[in-house]
Amino acid sequence: MTPDTSDQKTTRAGFVAVIGAPNAGKSTLVNRMVGTKVAIVTQKVQTTRFPVRGIAMLDDTQIVLLDTPGIFKTKRRLDRAMVRAALSGAEDADAILHLVDATGWVNKAMGKSLTASQKRSMEDDERVMRDLRELGKKAVLALNKIDEFDHAEVLPVIQKMVAEDIYTEIYPISAANGDGVDRLAAYLGSLMPEGPYLYDPEQTADLPMRILASEVTREKLMLRLHEELPYQLMVETESWEERKDGSVKIQQAIVVGRDNHKGMVLGKGGQTIKEIGRLAREELTEMLDRKVHLFLFVKVDEAWSEKRDSYEPFGLDFDA
């Protein structure tokens, strides 16, 4: 006898690779679509170093968003590994979302002068377009930060992007305030294949807690420290001890590449590292919904970015 499936709902689930230039707003968009923080967000470029999977539920559709590192001109091994991770995510996904900071493009269309960062961002956008053509892939385009402009000012940019002939749809959005994000999410959901959910519907991220804890601390460091230092450090969660009272003891090493950077992280009288530890502990306590004992220390390893075991825990290709 054939079972009655009339009451069974049709579910969809799939992967969307979110690619784009550094600091285009990818992590902000992923966090908004998921409904909670799964990726660190700062105003500094190259914040995301490896693909983070955020899980968004939209009615009966599960969208697994791969927040990928920014695609940019590479100089170092870590840069190459980050860009390789982004492109690999795009190749394997059910859909690709190219997020573009519209600011430079709109200003150029209006005949305004561009800042150096806007020029770099646009060059990186063009690099993504070339990569998409080389991969033979179509993408959905989201023009971010459109809340800063009138619709008539954004229209010429939309027309230019349509002419590129690599985008199936174009959505003007603001990841920061949510404008247009619901329409974008609905379209991405329609692209997901029918099938069972890939994760528990209550789950919001596919990221080991030890790595997530490291990322929380790295975010606080990037927000607090000098502009150049964050790209020359990493955070390792060296121990994670579950305590009988339900709390957790976490010990992390902040690894810097130079001796003089150690003093910058510690601060005068250890005040900087104490403040970073306090901020990270507060966020982890809220995230884990239990008491967190966080212990930070700093160590110098000039060659950390050239060691294979600095890459493998994050799924990055050391040989990129």
Backbone bond lengths (Angstrom), bond angles and torsions (degrees), N, CA, C in turn:
res aa  C-N    CA-C-N  psi(-1)  N-CA   C-N-CA  omega(-1)  CA-C   N-CA-C  phi
1 M - - - 1.465 - - 1.535 109.37 -
2 T 1.323 117.63 133.14 1.451 121.79 -179.95 1.526 109.84 -75.78
3 P 1.355 117.36 128.51 1.474 118.76 -179.23 1.521 111.17 -67.00
4 D 1.340 114.51 148.76 1.465 120.68 178.97 1.528 108.90 -79.37
5 T 1.305 117.01 116.01 1.472 121.50 -179.52 1.522 111.59 -110.87
6 S 1.316 117.03 14.80 1.467 119.94 -174.52 1.522 112.38 -64.09
7 D 1.365 116.97 -28.19 1.459 119.55 -178.44 1.535 112.53 -93.10
8 Q 1.326 116.31 -2.15 1.455 118.92 -179.28 1.529 109.91 -82.72
9 K 1.322 116.29 126.93 1.453 119.90 -178.82 1.522 110.62 -80.32
10 T 1.315 115.18 150.74 1.459 121.12 176.24 1.518 108.74 -85.13
11 T 1.306 116.34 123.88 1.462 120.64 179.76 1.531 109.75 -110.27
12 R 1.307 114.68 154.69 1.466 121.89 176.48 1.526 108.39 -127.13
13 A 1.310 115.38 149.87 1.464 119.59 176.76 1.522 109.10 -159.11
14 G 1.335 115.58 139.93 1.451 119.17 179.04 1.515 111.21 -173.57
15 F 1.325 114.48 -178.20 1.464 121.83 -175.22 1.524 111.14 -110.70
16 V 1.331 115.40 137.94 1.462 122.38 173.17 1.521 107.99 -121.52
17 A 1.332 117.08 118.93 1.462 121.17 175.78 1.520 108.62 -85.57
18 V 1.332 116.42 121.96 1.459 121.81 178.59 1.525 107.43 -98.21
19 I 1.336 116.48 108.46 1.462 120.56 -175.84 1.525 109.79 -118.74
20 G 1.332 115.44 165.27 1.455 119.40 179.13 1.510 111.25 156.99
21 A 1.315 115.30 -177.97 1.458 121.66 -179.99 1.527 110.04 -70.54
22 P 1.335 117.35 157.09 1.469 119.56 173.94 1.524 111.14 -56.42
23 N 1.313 115.71 139.50 1.467 122.64 175.57 1.526 113.65 67.29
24 A 1.339 117.44 22.62 1.465 120.03 175.83 1.524 111.66 -75.46
25 G 1.346 116.33 -17.97 1.464 120.68 -179.00 1.514 113.22 111.49
26 K 1.337 117.83 18.41 1.463 121.15 -175.98 1.523 112.22 -60.96
27 S 1.335 116.46 -48.26 1.463 119.37 -178.73 1.525 111.66 -65.19
28 T 1.321 116.99 -38.53 1.468 120.78 177.29 1.520 110.33 -61.35
29 L 1.331 117.69 -42.71 1.459 121.55 179.88 1.520 110.91 -66.35
30 V 1.327 117.36 -45.58 1.469 120.36 -179.70 1.523 110.03 -60.85
31 N 1.322 117.37 -45.80 1.466 120.16 178.97 1.523 111.45 -59.79
32 R 1.330 117.26 -40.03 1.470 120.57 -179.80 1.520 110.89 -66.92
33 M 1.330 117.74 -43.83 1.464 119.98 -178.01 1.523 111.70 -68.56
34 V 1.331 116.71 -35.23 1.465 120.18 178.32 1.530 110.70 -73.27
35 G 1.336 116.17 -33.29 1.454 119.90 179.46 1.511 113.28 96.65
36 T 1.334 117.12 2.72 1.446 121.71 176.52 1.515 108.11 -156.29
37 K 1.322 116.40 169.54 1.457 119.82 -176.91 1.525 111.03 -80.55
38 V 1.326 116.26 119.08 1.465 121.28 175.48 1.524 111.24 -122.96
39 A 1.332 117.68 -12.66 1.459 121.56 -179.22 1.513 109.67 -134.62
40 I 1.325 117.12 142.84 1.451 119.79 -178.24 1.520 110.50 -73.55
41 V 1.313 114.74 147.01 1.468 121.49 -175.93 1.524 108.86 -131.45
42 T 1.336 116.80 123.44 1.458 121.29 171.70 1.521 107.73 -138.30
43 Q 1.311 116.12 173.13 1.463 120.50 176.62 1.526 111.81 -84.30
44 K 1.321 116.82 -0.32 1.455 120.58 -179.29 1.528 109.70 -89.69
45 V 1.324 116.69 146.68 1.454 119.79 179.71 1.527 109.98 -75.07
46 Q 1.346 115.75 162.33 1.463 122.88 177.97 1.520 112.25 59.18
47 T 1.345 116.49 35.86 1.458 119.82 177.94 1.529 110.67 -67.10
48 T 1.343 116.46 -46.81 1.465 121.35 -178.92 1.519 109.43 -80.32
49 R 1.327 116.79 123.44 1.464 120.79 -177.71 1.522 113.41 -104.04
50 F 1.326 118.02 -16.97 1.458 120.31 -178.09 1.527 107.95 -150.96
51 P 1.345 117.92 158.22 1.467 119.22 -177.72 1.529 112.10 -63.41
52 V 1.322 115.72 128.12 1.466 122.55 176.56 1.521 107.53 -110.98
53 R 1.312 117.58 128.64 1.463 121.14 -179.06 1.521 110.47 -95.20
54 G 1.331 115.51 111.97 1.455 121.48 174.17 1.515 109.29 -102.80
55 I 1.322 117.47 137.55 1.467 121.65 -172.62 1.523 109.50 -110.35
56 A 1.334 115.89 113.48 1.462 122.04 -178.80 1.524 109.41 -107.93
57 M 1.333 116.51 135.23 1.465 121.71 176.51 1.522 108.67 -107.42
58 L 1.324 115.28 128.77 1.461 122.08 179.63 1.517 107.47 -131.19
59 D 1.340 115.81 97.83 1.467 121.26 -172.99 1.529 108.79 54.14
60 D 1.348 118.42 -117.41 1.464 121.80 -177.70 1.528 111.85 -99.76
61 T 1.322 115.84 22.19 1.461 120.80 -179.29 1.526 110.39 -120.01
62 Q 1.321 115.07 133.64 1.460 121.27 176.48 1.536 108.91 -109.47
63 I 1.327 115.19 120.51 1.466 121.04 -179.95 1.525 107.81 -110.21
64 V 1.323 115.97 116.34 1.458 120.73 177.13 1.526 107.35 -94.84
65 L 1.329 115.43 110.07 1.462 122.38 -174.59 1.523 109.95 -94.45
66 L 1.321 116.65 120.55 1.458 121.44 176.23 1.520 108.32 -92.84
67 D 1.332 116.04 102.31 1.457 120.54 176.39 1.526 106.85 -79.12
68 T 1.327 116.69 102.58 1.461 120.94 -172.49 1.520 111.98 -94.71
69 P 1.336 116.96 158.86 1.470 119.41 173.42 1.521 110.62 -60.30
70 G 1.306 116.62 154.70 1.459 120.95 178.73 1.517 112.10 -65.26
71 I 1.326 116.60 147.86 1.460 121.80 176.96 1.520 107.92 -95.82
72 F 1.326 115.87 120.00 1.456 120.73 -173.70 1.518 108.86 -151.47
73 K 1.327 116.72 173.27 1.460 122.09 178.12 1.520 109.06 -69.64
74 T 1.330 116.47 122.69 1.460 120.62 -172.09 1.520 112.28 -90.50
75 K 1.336 115.15 146.63 1.465 121.83 177.86 1.526 111.25 -126.51
76 R 1.352 116.89 -37.44 1.460 120.87 -173.41 1.521 110.35 -117.05
77 R 1.353 115.26 168.90 1.465 120.42 178.87 1.529 111.08 -57.36
78 L 1.345 116.96 -43.89 1.460 119.99 -179.90 1.523 110.34 -61.54
79 D 1.340 117.90 -40.64 1.466 121.35 177.43 1.530 110.49 -58.47
80 R 1.344 115.93 -48.05 1.467 120.23 -177.62 1.524 111.34 -62.51
81 A 1.333 116.56 -40.48 1.465 120.31 179.31 1.520 111.35 -65.12
82 M 1.335 116.38 -38.70 1.464 120.28 179.74 1.527 111.28 -65.22
83 V 1.337 116.83 -45.10 1.464 119.93 -178.99 1.527 110.43 -68.14
84 R 1.342 117.40 -38.70 1.463 119.86 176.55 1.531 110.97 -59.43
85 A 1.338 116.48 -40.81 1.470 120.89 178.89 1.521 110.91 -62.47
86 A 1.329 116.96 -40.62 1.462 121.01 -179.93 1.527 110.88 -64.32
87 L 1.327 117.07 -46.15 1.461 120.26 -177.73 1.525 111.47 -69.97
88 S 1.332 117.52 -35.21 1.463 120.36 176.85 1.519 110.47 -63.78
89 G 1.336 116.24 -39.76 1.463 119.62 177.34 1.513 111.59 -61.90
90 A 1.331 116.94 -38.09 1.465 121.04 179.86 1.523 111.12 -67.85
91 E 1.317 117.01 -39.85 1.467 120.56 -178.02 1.523 112.11 -65.21
92 D 1.339 116.76 -35.11 1.466 120.78 -172.15 1.527 113.87 -93.59
93 A 1.333 118.51 -7.58 1.463 120.82 -171.96 1.526 112.64 -83.00
94 D 1.340 116.00 160.60 1.470 121.72 175.12 1.520 110.78 -75.66
95 A 1.321 117.18 -25.69 1.461 121.78 177.34 1.527 108.23 -151.22
96 I 1.327 115.74 153.74 1.458 121.68 178.61 1.522 108.16 -117.82
97 L 1.322 115.81 131.61 1.456 121.54 175.01 1.515 108.00 -113.91
98 H 1.331 116.73 116.39 1.461 121.63 176.83 1.521 107.66 -96.52
99 L 1.320 115.31 114.35 1.461 120.44 179.94 1.523 109.14 -98.91
100 V 1.331 116.04 126.87 1.461 122.54 -176.87 1.521 109.09 -122.67
101 D 1.324 116.07 131.49 1.460 121.28 169.93 1.531 106.42 -73.30
102 A 1.325 116.50 111.03 1.465 120.78 -173.26 1.525 113.20 -74.51
103 T 1.327 118.09 -10.68 1.464 121.05 -170.84 1.524 113.01 -54.71
104 G 1.329 116.66 -53.88 1.458 120.17 -178.40 1.510 112.83 -63.88
105 W 1.334 116.12 -41.81 1.465 120.96 -178.56 1.525 111.37 -63.12
106 V 1.346 116.91 -41.97 1.468 120.37 179.96 1.529 110.09 -68.38
107 N 1.315 116.44 -44.53 1.467 119.22 179.38 1.527 111.47 -61.08
108 K 1.324 116.90 -39.33 1.466 120.15 177.93 1.529 110.69 -63.98
109 A 1.348 116.21 -43.41 1.465 120.54 179.84 1.533 111.19 -63.53
110 M 1.329 116.52 -28.34 1.464 121.19 179.92 1.533 112.22 -88.86
111 G 1.327 116.28 0.67 1.457 119.94 178.99 1.508 114.43 77.85
112 K 1.334 117.44 18.27 1.459 121.08 -179.94 1.523 110.42 -88.13
113 S 1.327 116.38 156.45 1.457 120.65 177.14 1.529 109.25 -72.75
114 L 1.320 115.46 149.77 1.461 121.47 -176.93 1.520 110.49 -108.33
115 T 1.327 115.69 148.05 1.462 120.61 173.35 1.522 108.79 -78.26
116 A 1.324 116.33 165.22 1.465 120.64 178.75 1.527 110.67 -61.71
117 S 1.330 117.37 -39.10 1.467 120.16 -179.50 1.525 111.32 -68.06
118 Q 1.332 117.72 -35.73 1.468 120.43 176.70 1.521 110.94 -66.00
119 K 1.322 116.90 -40.48 1.471 120.11 177.65 1.526 111.03 -62.75
120 R 1.348 117.08 -43.90 1.469 120.76 178.41 1.510 111.12 -62.46
121 S 1.335 116.06 -41.92 1.462 120.39 -179.90 1.525 111.38 -62.37
122 M 1.321 116.79 -42.26 1.466 120.48 179.68 1.529 111.13 -67.53
123 E 1.329 117.43 -37.14 1.465 120.56 175.67 1.527 110.62 -62.43
124 D 1.343 115.85 -40.17 1.463 119.86 177.53 1.526 111.26 -67.25
125 D 1.350 117.04 -37.74 1.470 120.44 175.87 1.527 110.31 -59.08
126 E 1.322 116.20 -44.45 1.468 120.45 -179.79 1.522 110.83 -65.60
127 R 1.329 116.86 -33.14 1.464 120.98 176.05 1.525 110.12 -64.55
128 V 1.335 117.24 -40.59 1.467 120.96 177.04 1.528 110.22 -62.52
129 M 1.331 116.92 -43.10 1.472 120.32 179.16 1.525 110.91 -59.94
130 R 1.332 117.19 -42.03 1.464 120.41 177.80 1.526 110.81 -64.18
131 D 1.336 116.09 -41.41 1.461 119.92 179.26 1.529 111.07 -62.45
132 L 1.325 117.05 -40.96 1.462 120.51 178.49 1.528 110.73 -61.91
133 R 1.311 116.57 -42.41 1.469 119.83 178.97 1.527 110.68 -64.20
134 E 1.342 116.70 -42.09 1.461 120.39 -179.67 1.530 111.24 -65.71
135 L 1.344 116.30 -34.64 1.465 120.21 177.78 1.520 111.73 -78.59
136 G 1.336 117.03 -12.71 1.461 120.78 -176.53 1.515 112.12 68.74
137 K 1.340 116.39 34.01 1.462 121.32 -175.01 1.528 111.46 -112.37
138 K 1.335 115.32 143.48 1.458 121.99 169.62 1.530 108.01 -96.97
139 A 1.312 116.30 154.14 1.461 120.58 -178.58 1.512 110.75 -137.88
140 V 1.317 115.63 163.27 1.454 122.88 168.30 1.528 105.54 -92.60
141 L 1.325 116.67 135.00 1.459 120.74 -179.95 1.513 110.42 -105.19
142 A 1.323 116.47 130.83 1.468 121.80 172.29 1.519 107.94 -116.87
143 L 1.326 116.42 117.56 1.463 121.88 176.77 1.520 108.08 -89.29
144 N 1.320 116.06 108.38 1.459 121.53 -172.76 1.530 112.01 -89.73
145 K 1.332 115.37 158.03 1.469 125.15 176.03 1.529 111.89 69.53
146 I 1.353 116.53 30.69 1.468 119.54 -179.65 1.524 111.64 -74.98
147 D 1.338 116.95 -10.67 1.465 119.67 177.54 1.529 111.58 -65.92
148 E 1.328 117.22 -12.73 1.462 121.08 179.84 1.528 112.55 -86.03
149 F 1.356 117.55 -3.59 1.464 120.98 -173.94 1.522 111.51 -136.18
150 D 1.328 116.01 160.24 1.460 121.48 170.94 1.526 108.81 -77.66
151 H 1.336 116.00 156.39 1.468 120.81 -179.19 1.524 111.36 -57.82
152 A 1.328 116.79 -40.02 1.472 120.21 -178.63 1.517 111.53 -63.03
153 E 1.340 117.31 -27.65 1.465 120.71 179.53 1.520 111.81 -77.72
154 V 1.333 116.48 -26.88 1.469 121.20 -178.51 1.529 110.89 -85.13
155 L 1.332 117.68 -26.60 1.464 122.25 -174.07 1.536 113.73 -54.29
156 P 1.339 120.59 -44.99 1.470 119.41 179.23 1.530 112.81 -60.79
157 V 1.324 117.40 -32.53 1.462 121.10 178.53 1.534 109.73 -69.49
158 I 1.336 116.35 -41.48 1.463 120.14 177.04 1.526 109.97 -59.95
159 Q 1.322 116.50 -44.72 1.467 120.46 179.49 1.526 111.35 -61.63
160 K 1.332 117.48 -40.02 1.461 120.75 178.52 1.531 110.60 -64.23
161 M 1.328 116.42 -42.55 1.461 120.17 -177.86 1.532 111.61 -69.54
162 V 1.324 117.01 -33.61 1.471 120.17 174.78 1.529 109.76 -60.32
163 A 1.331 115.96 -40.24 1.469 121.43 -178.01 1.532 112.28 -67.03
164 E 1.336 117.76 -18.92 1.469 120.31 178.23 1.524 111.48 -67.12
165 D 1.334 117.09 -23.50 1.468 123.83 176.41 1.535 113.28 58.98
166 I 1.324 116.33 35.60 1.473 119.30 174.36 1.531 111.44 -125.51
167 Y 1.343 116.46 4.62 1.465 120.13 -177.43 1.523 110.64 -117.82
168 T 1.331 115.90 131.30 1.462 120.68 177.94 1.523 111.39 -77.89
169 E 1.333 117.02 -35.91 1.464 123.15 178.37 1.521 108.48 -147.45
170 I 1.338 116.29 154.40 1.457 121.68 178.50 1.523 108.63 -128.08
171 Y 1.340 116.12 127.90 1.467 121.89 -178.12 1.528 109.96 -124.44
172 P 1.326 118.05 116.23 1.465 120.18 170.32 1.534 108.42 -74.83
173 I 1.325 117.10 129.16 1.470 120.39 -176.88 1.528 110.90 -141.54
174 S 1.310 114.46 170.50 1.462 121.76 164.96 1.525 106.51 -130.60
175 A 1.325 116.16 107.83 1.466 119.53 179.22 1.517 110.74 -64.87
176 A 1.343 116.75 -30.02 1.463 121.03 -176.41 1.526 112.47 -69.61
177 N 1.346 117.42 -44.55 1.477 118.37 -177.68 1.524 113.75 -108.59
178 G 1.333 117.56 -3.63 1.464 120.88 174.25 1.510 116.02 93.18
179 D 1.335 118.53 -2.90 1.470 120.27 179.41 1.528 110.91 -56.83
180 G 1.326 116.52 126.12 1.455 121.75 175.70 1.520 115.79 77.48
181 V 1.327 118.14 -6.14 1.464 120.78 -174.51 1.531 111.10 -70.11
182 D 1.334 118.20 -37.46 1.468 120.46 179.82 1.535 111.30 -62.44
183 R 1.335 116.96 -41.53 1.471 120.34 178.09 1.520 111.02 -64.94
184 L 1.312 116.33 -41.35 1.459 121.16 177.71 1.528 110.26 -62.32
185 A 1.338 117.00 -46.51 1.461 121.01 -179.13 1.527 111.23 -61.63
186 A 1.335 116.62 -40.07 1.473 120.21 179.81 1.526 110.72 -62.83
187 Y 1.333 116.73 -40.28 1.463 119.47 179.47 1.533 110.80 -68.04
188 L 1.315 116.65 -43.79 1.463 119.46 178.08 1.528 110.82 -60.81
189 G 1.338 115.47 -38.73 1.465 119.18 177.54 1.513 112.55 -60.91
190 S 1.332 116.80 -36.44 1.470 120.14 -179.73 1.526 112.03 -68.27
191 L 1.322 117.24 -18.70 1.465 121.33 179.94 1.526 112.61 -86.95
192 M 1.314 117.56 -10.82 1.456 120.36 -177.52 1.525 110.78 -76.43
193 P 1.320 118.16 137.81 1.466 120.81 -178.85 1.527 112.50 -70.21
194 E 1.320 115.86 150.82 1.461 119.31 175.07 1.522 109.81 -65.62
195 G 1.322 115.35 142.26 1.457 119.88 179.85 1.508 110.68 159.54
196 P 1.332 117.20 173.65 1.464 121.15 -179.73 1.523 111.21 -70.15
197 Y 1.330 115.80 159.09 1.452 120.13 177.20 1.534 109.97 -61.70
198 L 1.316 115.41 145.75 1.464 121.46 -179.82 1.523 111.47 -87.08
199 Y 1.336 116.24 -21.15 1.460 122.20 179.52 1.520 109.33 -138.15
200 D 1.324 115.91 162.30 1.461 120.80 172.65 1.530 108.13 -56.18
201 P 1.337 118.18 131.47 1.475 120.69 -179.06 1.528 114.25 -57.15
202 E 1.332 117.62 -22.08 1.467 120.89 179.32 1.529 112.33 -83.90
203 Q 1.333 116.54 -12.33 1.468 120.38 -177.94 1.521 109.88 -79.37
204 T 1.328 117.33 140.38 1.467 120.81 -178.36 1.530 113.28 -112.09
205 A 1.319 117.81 -13.07 1.461 119.56 -179.58 1.513 110.37 -155.25
206 D 1.344 115.11 150.60 1.457 121.61 173.21 1.523 106.93 -111.45
207 L 1.335 114.53 84.52 1.454 120.62 -175.81 1.524 107.81 -153.20
208 P 1.339 117.93 122.78 1.471 119.54 179.26 1.523 110.64 -55.66
209 M 1.334 116.02 140.70 1.451 120.07 -175.58 1.529 112.10 -61.42
210 R 1.322 117.77 -31.94 1.467 119.58 178.83 1.531 110.59 -62.89
211 I 1.346 115.84 -40.48 1.465 119.85 179.30 1.519 110.43 -72.12
212 L 1.342 116.71 -40.95 1.459 120.08 178.19 1.530 110.46 -59.96
213 A 1.329 116.60 -41.43 1.465 120.24 178.53 1.533 110.76 -62.90
214 S 1.338 116.45 -39.78 1.466 120.11 176.94 1.522 111.28 -62.79
215 E 1.329 116.20 -39.45 1.458 120.73 -179.02 1.531 111.74 -68.00
216 V 1.318 116.69 -36.22 1.468 120.01 177.64 1.528 109.82 -61.00
217 T 1.319 116.48 -46.71 1.468 119.86 179.48 1.523 111.12 -66.22
218 R 1.337 117.93 -40.02 1.466 120.47 179.23 1.526 110.79 -62.38
219 E 1.332 117.32 -36.93 1.459 119.95 177.31 1.527 110.53 -60.64
220 K 1.334 116.95 -45.64 1.468 120.03 -179.03 1.530 110.61 -62.86
221 L 1.331 117.00 -36.84 1.466 121.01 177.35 1.524 110.96 -64.50
222 M 1.332 116.63 -44.18 1.456 120.70 -178.01 1.518 111.82 -65.78
223 L 1.324 116.24 -34.86 1.455 120.13 179.85 1.526 112.15 -74.46
224 R 1.318 116.20 -24.55 1.470 120.55 -171.17 1.525 114.00 -99.11
225 L 1.345 116.54 -29.48 1.455 119.34 -168.02 1.520 114.34 -99.95
226 H 1.306 114.73 176.14 1.461 123.38 -178.50 1.521 110.90 -58.66
227 E 1.312 116.23 151.97 1.455 123.42 -171.58 1.529 114.08 -54.53
228 E 1.333 118.12 -42.31 1.460 120.38 -174.13 1.523 113.49 -83.15
229 L 1.318 117.86 -28.50 1.460 120.58 -172.27 1.527 115.00 -61.50
230 P 1.331 121.34 -41.25 1.466 120.12 -174.35 1.524 114.92 -55.64
231 Y 1.340 118.60 -27.40 1.459 119.62 -178.49 1.512 111.45 -83.50
232 Q 1.342 117.13 -3.30 1.453 121.00 179.18 1.523 110.58 -115.76
233 L 1.326 116.72 27.31 1.459 119.56 176.92 1.525 110.78 -141.40
234 M 1.299 115.30 161.02 1.455 122.10 172.26 1.519 108.07 -141.60
235 V 1.321 116.21 162.36 1.463 121.61 178.30 1.522 108.29 -122.15
236 E 1.318 116.37 126.94 1.470 121.85 177.84 1.522 109.38 -113.80
237 T 1.330 116.91 128.36 1.462 120.50 171.29 1.518 106.80 -83.94
238 E 1.327 116.30 103.62 1.463 120.69 -172.50 1.520 112.83 -84.02
239 S 1.326 117.08 -28.91 1.468 118.96 177.33 1.521 110.31 -148.60
240 W 1.330 114.68 148.74 1.475 122.58 -179.64 1.524 106.25 -139.10
241 E 1.320 116.25 105.87 1.465 120.52 -174.12 1.528 111.03 -114.01
242 E 1.336 115.47 117.48 1.464 121.28 175.70 1.526 108.95 -78.28
243 R 1.327 116.80 126.12 1.457 120.43 -178.17 1.533 111.30 -100.09
244 K 1.329 114.93 156.89 1.460 120.65 -176.33 1.526 112.31 -63.11
245 D 1.327 117.41 -28.48 1.467 120.49 -178.81 1.532 111.87 -81.47
246 G 1.336 118.09 4.98 1.464 121.49 177.99 1.513 113.69 93.70
247 S 1.332 116.86 -10.01 1.458 119.76 178.37 1.527 109.90 -82.52
248 V 1.327 116.21 174.25 1.461 120.83 179.10 1.520 109.29 -132.76
249 K 1.323 116.09 138.57 1.458 122.51 176.83 1.524 108.13 -104.88
250 I 1.337 116.40 121.18 1.460 121.66 -177.60 1.519 108.90 -119.59
251 Q 1.326 115.84 128.51 1.456 120.54 175.46 1.517 108.99 -115.36
252 Q 1.335 116.77 127.66 1.462 121.51 -176.97 1.520 111.05 -127.07
253 A 1.330 114.28 143.61 1.458 120.82 174.03 1.522 108.99 -105.79
254 I 1.315 116.94 127.93 1.459 122.64 171.90 1.520 106.39 -94.04
255 V 1.321 116.20 111.52 1.458 121.19 -174.71 1.525 109.22 -98.90
256 V 1.337 116.60 120.78 1.455 121.60 179.30 1.526 109.41 -115.76
257 G 1.333 115.42 159.98 1.456 119.76 -173.61 1.515 115.08 -92.61
258 R 1.337 117.74 -10.69 1.463 120.25 -176.89 1.526 110.15 -139.18
259 D 1.338 115.53 151.83 1.465 120.38 179.67 1.527 111.93 -61.36
260 N 1.348 116.71 -40.49 1.466 118.42 -177.06 1.530 112.08 -69.48
261 H 1.342 116.89 -19.04 1.470 119.57 176.93 1.528 111.50 -73.57
262 K 1.322 116.48 -27.22 1.467 119.65 -179.75 1.521 110.48 -60.04
263 G 1.342 116.18 -43.97 1.457 119.93 178.78 1.512 112.57 -63.95
264 M 1.352 117.04 -33.71 1.459 120.67 178.82 1.517 110.93 -65.56
265 V 1.333 116.23 -39.66 1.467 120.30 179.97 1.529 110.77 -70.34
266 L 1.339 115.88 -41.46 1.464 119.22 -178.68 1.520 111.53 -69.13
267 G 1.345 116.97 -43.16 1.457 120.77 -177.03 1.521 111.43 76.93
268 K 1.314 116.17 170.32 1.462 121.69 -178.49 1.530 110.08 -64.28
269 G 1.334 114.85 121.26 1.458 119.19 -179.91 1.519 113.29 65.45
270 G 1.328 116.99 18.82 1.465 120.91 179.71 1.516 114.20 76.93
271 Q 1.349 117.08 14.05 1.466 120.14 -174.47 1.529 113.17 -68.65
272 T 1.344 116.91 -36.41 1.467 119.10 -177.14 1.522 111.34 -66.20
273 I 1.334 116.99 -48.22 1.468 119.44 -178.21 1.536 110.52 -67.83
274 K 1.331 117.35 -30.97 1.466 119.61 176.33 1.531 110.87 -64.17
275 E 1.335 116.19 -42.79 1.463 120.06 -179.50 1.529 110.84 -68.23
276 I 1.338 117.07 -41.32 1.466 120.56 177.08 1.519 109.95 -61.56
277 G 1.337 116.63 -43.06 1.461 120.65 178.44 1.518 112.20 -62.52
278 R 1.338 116.08 -40.47 1.479 119.64 179.40 1.521 111.13 -62.91
279 L 1.334 116.83 -46.99 1.471 120.81 -179.04 1.526 111.54 -63.97
280 A 1.337 116.35 -43.39 1.467 119.87 179.83 1.526 110.66 -65.88
281 R 1.327 116.82 -41.36 1.465 120.50 -179.82 1.523 111.14 -63.23
282 E 1.340 117.22 -41.58 1.466 120.21 179.39 1.524 111.11 -62.18
283 E 1.343 116.78 -43.48 1.466 118.89 -179.44 1.522 111.58 -68.56
284 L 1.329 117.67 -40.58 1.468 120.66 179.24 1.530 110.94 -66.33
285 T 1.337 117.30 -36.75 1.461 120.55 177.63 1.527 110.61 -61.85
286 E 1.337 115.96 -43.10 1.468 119.95 178.00 1.530 111.03 -68.15
287 M 1.325 116.34 -39.87 1.456 121.10 -177.77 1.526 112.06 -67.16
288 L 1.334 116.01 -41.54 1.464 121.14 -177.09 1.524 112.81 -90.24
289 D 1.343 116.14 -11.50 1.465 122.04 -179.78 1.530 111.62 57.58
290 R 1.315 115.61 41.71 1.463 121.45 174.76 1.526 108.80 -163.01
291 K 1.325 116.24 168.13 1.459 120.79 -177.41 1.520 110.35 -68.73
292 V 1.329 115.70 136.82 1.462 121.75 179.83 1.526 108.94 -121.57
293 H 1.327 115.96 129.37 1.457 122.66 172.39 1.530 106.19 -103.93
294 L 1.322 117.43 108.06 1.461 121.84 -174.95 1.522 110.29 -110.85
295 F 1.330 115.64 126.38 1.461 122.10 179.71 1.524 109.16 -121.33
296 L 1.334 116.50 121.94 1.457 122.36 -178.26 1.527 110.47 -113.24
297 F 1.314 115.70 141.55 1.458 119.90 169.29 1.526 108.00 -142.94
298 V 1.314 116.50 162.16 1.467 122.38 -174.32 1.520 109.25 -115.11
299 K 1.324 116.33 135.90 1.459 119.67 172.99 1.528 109.45 -134.79
300 V 1.327 115.26 151.90 1.466 121.86 -177.63 1.527 109.14 -102.15
301 D 1.326 115.70 128.44 1.466 121.91 174.82 1.523 106.76 -143.24
302 E 1.323 115.90 98.03 1.457 120.11 -175.02 1.525 113.00 -62.39
303 A 1.327 116.82 -21.96 1.470 120.11 -174.61 1.530 112.78 -108.20
304 W 1.350 117.91 17.25 1.467 117.68 -173.89 1.524 112.48 -59.98
305 S 1.338 117.72 -35.38 1.467 120.23 -176.91 1.530 112.48 -76.88
306 E 1.339 117.19 -2.89 1.463 120.98 177.33 1.519 111.46 -113.47
307 K 1.329 116.81 17.16 1.464 121.19 179.59 1.525 110.43 -108.88
308 R 1.321 115.72 132.65 1.466 121.09 -177.19 1.526 112.04 -58.86
309 D 1.331 117.28 -38.97 1.468 119.19 -176.26 1.522 113.07 -74.18
310 S 1.337 118.25 -3.02 1.465 121.09 171.21 1.524 111.39 -82.56
311 Y 1.321 117.78 -13.34 1.461 123.57 -174.08 1.533 112.49 -107.65
312 E 1.327 115.64 -41.76 1.464 119.62 -170.37 1.532 114.80 -60.54
313 P 1.356 121.26 -37.94 1.472 119.11 178.54 1.532 113.60 -60.90
314 F 1.349 116.91 -23.09 1.461 121.41 -177.22 1.518 112.39 -99.60
315 G 1.338 117.03 3.90 1.459 120.19 179.40 1.514 113.24 73.32
316 L 1.334 117.57 22.43 1.454 121.30 178.69 1.527 110.61 -92.92
317 D 1.319 116.74 147.32 1.460 122.50 -178.56 1.519 109.23 -87.20
318 F 1.325 116.59 108.33 1.466 121.57 -179.90 1.524 111.60 -61.08
319 D 1.322 116.68 -31.13 1.472 121.41 -175.24 1.521 113.52 -91.76
320 A 1.330 117.89 12.00 1.468 121.14 -177.94 1.523 110.32 -60.40
